[in-house]
Amino acid sequence: MTTRWNLTIDCAEPGRLARFWALALGYVEKPPPEGFASWEDWFRHVELPEEEWDDGAYLSDPEGAGPALSLLKVPEPKVAKNRVHLDLQVGGGRRTPWEVRWPRVREAVTRLTAAGATVVEEHTMQGRPDHVVMADPEGNEFCLV
């Protein structure tokens, strides 16, 4: 039996970073817990102080296939390379022919750069481009394959 899991990203601005990752992954805002019309209703129910309502953002795969994503506000900035990162298979992954995959990767680089990401490095394999390492608006690395 597999274990269900979610991914949490520590960040300075959860709302801003959630908008970026929603675009990057095709995710949507996660619905509030069952029985609540909004996150604000749930926050009130659990007596979360109003000044903490913007300390997190929650995304989910609209098709229900991928893990949920939580973005949580922390006081300290990112200071080192990620030990875990996402590989976004925007080109279809390495099983997709390079001639099909690479233009898709380049399109995603353009789209995500416009949304605030930066290119960290482009890697080659067997003499041609293979994947792009990028950083989200807060510096968290991820790859486009």
Residue pairs with C-beta under 8 A, 6 or more apart in sequence:
4 67
5 67
6 67
6 68
6 69
6 70
7 67
7 68
7 69
7 70
7 86
8 69
8 70
8 71
8 72
9 17
9 21
9 69
9 70
9 71
9 72
9 140
10 72
10 73
10 74
10 78
11 17
11 71
11 72
11 73
11 74
11 138
11 140
12 73
12 74
12 77
12 138
13 73
13 138
14 54
14 55
14 56
14 57
14 71
14 72
14 73
15 54
15 57
16 137
17 57
17 71
17 136
17 137
17 138
18 29
18 57
18 58
18 59
18 69
18 71
20 112
20 115
20 116
20 117
20 136
20 137
21 27
21 59
21 69
21 71
21 136
22 28
22 29
22 59
23 111
23 112
23 115
24 88
24 112
24 115
24 117
24 136
24 142
25 59
25 61
25 66
25 69
25 88
26 61
26 62
27 59
27 60
27 61
27 62
27 66
27 69
28 59
28 60
28 62
29 57
29 58
29 59
29 60
30 58
30 59
30 60
30 68
31 60
32 38
32 39
32 41
32 42
33 42
36 42
36 45
39 53
39 58
40 53
43 50
43 52
43 53
54 73
55 72
55 73
56 70
56 71
56 72
56 73
57 70
57 71
58 68
58 69
58 70
58 71
59 68
59 69
59 70
59 71
60 66
60 68
60 69
61 67
61 68
78 138
78 139
78 140
81 141
82 140
82 141
85 140
85 141
85 142
85 143
86 142
86 143
87 131
87 142
87 143
87 145
88 108
88 142
88 143
88 144
88 145
89 145
90 104
90 105
90 107
90 108
90 144
90 145
91 100
91 101
91 102
91 103
91 104
91 105
91 108
91 144
91 145
92 100
92 101
92 104
93 101
93 145
94 101
94 130
94 145
96 104
98 128
101 145
102 128
102 129
105 129
105 131
105 132
105 144
105 145
108 144
109 119
109 132
109 134
109 144
112 134
112 144
113 119
113 134
115 137
116 136
116 137
117 134
117 135
117 136
117 137
118 134
118 135
119 132
119 133
119 134
120 133
120 134
120 135
120 141
121 132
121 133
122 129
122 131
122 132
122 133
123 129
123 130
123 131
123 132
123 133
124 130
130 145
131 143
131 144
131 145
132 143
132 144
133 141
133 142
133 143
134 141
134 142
134 143
134 144
135 141
135 142
136 142
